[in-house]
Amino acid sequence: MSIDSINDEIRATRRRLAAQFDNNLRAIIEDLRERQKTDGRTYITRQPRLIGKKADEQTDAPAPKSPPAPS
């Protein structure tokens, strides 16, 4: 199987799901979670990692000013 055929299969699946759920991403995800509950596998959900500043980024730039509060 070539890389192009893998990409074509992924795109076809994405188009099929979009058509099945009327392009509603929430409905697609909800269906996926329901199928995960019944397929017998163990799934792990992790908290997203926060991205911090890298050591090589400038850290001495002034913070952006917030707009003045209305009176």
C-alpha positions as CSV (number, residue, x, y, z in Angstrom):
1,M,0.0,0.0,0.0
2,S,1.5,3.3,-1.0
3,I,1.3,6.5,1.0
4,D,-1.1,8.0,-1.6
5,S,-3.5,5.1,-1.1
6,I,-3.4,5.5,2.7
7,N,-4.2,9.2,2.3
8,D,-6.9,8.5,-0.2
9,E,-8.5,6.0,2.3
10,I,-8.3,8.5,5.1
11,R,-9.9,11.2,3.0
12,A,-12.7,8.9,1.8
13,T,-13.5,7.9,5.4
14,R,-13.5,11.6,6.4
15,R,-15.9,12.4,3.5
16,R,-18.1,9.4,4.4
17,L,-18.4,10.5,8.0
18,A,-19.0,14.1,7.1
19,A,-21.9,13.0,4.8
20,Q,-23.3,10.6,7.3
21,F,-23.4,13.2,10.1
22,D,-24.2,16.2,7.9
23,N,-20.8,17.8,8.6
24,N,-21.5,18.0,12.3
25,L,-18.2,17.4,14.1
26,R,-19.8,17.1,17.5
27,A,-22.1,14.3,16.2
28,I,-19.1,12.5,14.7
29,I,-17.2,12.7,17.9
30,E,-20.2,11.6,19.9
31,D,-20.6,8.5,17.7
32,L,-16.9,7.7,18.0
33,R,-17.1,7.8,21.8
34,E,-20.2,5.6,21.8
35,R,-18.4,3.1,19.6
36,Q,-15.4,3.2,21.9
37,K,-17.6,2.1,24.8
38,T,-18.8,-1.0,23.1
39,D,-15.7,-2.3,21.2
40,G,-14.0,-3.9,24.3
41,R,-10.8,-1.9,24.1
42,T,-9.3,0.3,26.8
43,Y,-9.0,3.9,25.9
44,I,-7.0,6.5,27.8
45,T,-8.0,10.2,27.9
46,R,-5.3,12.6,29.0
47,Q,-5.4,16.2,29.9
48,P,-4.0,18.5,27.3
49,R,-0.4,19.7,28.0
50,L,0.1,23.4,28.3
51,I,2.8,24.7,26.1
52,G,5.3,27.0,27.9
53,K,7.9,29.3,26.5
54,K,11.0,27.6,25.2
55,A,14.4,28.6,26.7
56,D,15.5,30.2,23.5
57,E,12.5,32.6,23.2
58,Q,12.7,36.2,24.4
59,T,11.2,36.7,27.8
60,D,12.2,40.3,28.4
61,A,9.4,41.7,26.1
62,P,6.9,43.8,27.9
63,A,3.5,42.3,28.5
64,P,0.7,43.7,26.3
65,K,-1.2,46.5,27.9
66,S,-4.9,45.9,28.7
67,P,-7.4,48.5,27.6
68,P,-8.5,51.0,30.2
69,A,-11.6,50.1,32.2
70,P,-14.7,52.0,31.2
71,S,-15.8,54.7,33.7
